[in-house]
Structure formats: structure tokens, C-alpha cells
Amino acid sequence: MDNSQSLSYQAGQAKGQAQEKGNQMMDRAANAAQSARETIQEAGQQMQAKAQEATNAVKNATGLNK
């Protein structure tokens, strides 16, 4: 392999490594986004349940829950 082939090979290797690193970073970002969505969804469900509990408590206290 002459010098220009060696440099071309090394450039190809570097490009491939950079692409793989980029793919790994995108995968991590996608996983983080999915985790955030799930956390927000769980928080929303908990808030909804608490609101329902509060509504029922008011109904019970005012006698409307009969």
C-alpha cells in the first residue's frame, strides 16, 4: 500500500468511527427522550389520580357523592 492509499484507508477508518460514534449518540438521545416521555406520562397519571381523589373528597364532604 503506498502512502496515498494508506492515508485514504485511514480517512475511511476515521469516517466510519465518527459515523458509529454519531449513531451511538443519537441512540442515547432517543433513549433519553423516551425515558423523559415515560416519566412525564407517569407524572400526568399520578396528577390525574390525585385530582380524582380530591374531587371525591369534596363530594364526600359536601354530601354530593350519594
Buried (B, 14 or more C-beta within 10 A) or exposed (E): EEEEEEEEEEEEEEEEEEEEEEEEEEEEEEEEEEEEEEEEEEEEEEEEEEEEEEEEEEEEEEEEEE
